[in-house]
Amino acid sequence: MDIQMSVMDGIEATKEIRKYERENNLKRIKIIAITAYAMLGDQEKFYKAGIDEYIKKPYKSNELLNLIEKL
């Protein structure tokens, strides 16, 4: 999930996905945020929105693969 998107940011999109999962009694999918933001407090904001993990840009492909495997 890209945090910075033009129509709906990644936090709002994640909240909508989580709402849809709850309303339809669906299994929670894993969401990894990809962000250029790395400010203090962002991690808490992401987790509160329902994001499972995040990775900061720029990242190496093996870092993303390791995160996917972790989840």
C-alpha positions as CSV (number, residue, x, y, z in Angstrom):
1,M,0.0,0.0,0.0
2,D,1.5,3.3,-1.0
3,I,0.9,5.9,1.7
4,Q,0.9,8.8,-0.8
5,M,-1.8,8.3,-3.4
6,S,-3.7,11.0,-5.2
7,V,-7.3,10.2,-4.6
8,M,-7.2,8.4,-1.3
9,D,-4.0,8.0,0.8
10,G,-2.9,4.6,2.0
11,I,-4.1,5.2,5.5
12,E,-7.6,5.9,4.4
13,A,-7.5,3.0,1.9
14,T,-6.4,0.7,4.7
15,K,-9.2,1.8,7.0
16,E,-11.7,1.2,4.2
17,I,-10.3,-2.3,3.6
18,R,-10.4,-3.1,7.3
19,K,-14.0,-1.9,7.5
20,Y,-15.0,-4.0,4.5
21,E,-13.4,-7.1,6.1
22,R,-15.3,-6.5,9.3
23,E,-18.6,-5.9,7.6
24,N,-18.3,-9.0,5.5
25,N,-16.7,-11.2,8.1
26,L,-13.6,-11.7,6.0
27,K,-10.2,-12.9,7.0
28,R,-7.8,-10.0,7.5
29,I,-5.3,-9.6,4.7
30,K,-1.8,-8.4,5.4
31,I,-1.0,-4.9,4.3
32,I,2.5,-3.5,4.0
33,A,2.8,0.3,3.7
34,I,5.4,1.7,1.4
35,T,6.3,5.2,2.4
36,A,8.8,8.0,2.0
37,Y,7.7,9.2,5.5
38,A,9.9,8.2,8.3
39,M,9.0,10.7,10.9
40,L,8.5,10.0,14.6
41,G,4.9,8.9,15.2
42,D,4.3,7.6,11.7
43,Q,4.7,4.0,12.7
44,E,2.0,4.3,15.4
45,K,-0.3,6.0,12.9
46,F,0.2,3.2,10.4
47,Y,-0.5,0.5,12.9
48,K,-3.5,2.3,14.3
49,A,-5.0,2.4,10.8
50,G,-4.6,-1.4,10.4
51,I,-1.4,-1.6,8.5
52,D,0.6,-4.7,9.5
53,E,4.1,-3.5,8.6
54,Y,5.8,-0.8,6.6
55,I,8.9,-0.2,4.7
56,K,10.6,3.1,3.9
57,K,11.6,4.3,0.5
58,P,14.1,3.8,-1.0
59,Y,14.3,0.1,-0.2
60,K,16.0,-2.9,-1.7
61,S,14.0,-5.7,-3.1
62,N,15.4,-8.2,-0.7
63,E,14.2,-6.0,2.2
64,L,10.6,-6.1,0.9
65,L,10.8,-9.9,0.2
66,N,12.0,-10.4,3.8
67,L,9.1,-8.4,5.1
68,I,6.6,-10.3,3.0
69,E,8.1,-13.6,4.3
70,K,7.9,-12.3,7.9
71,L,4.2,-11.7,7.5
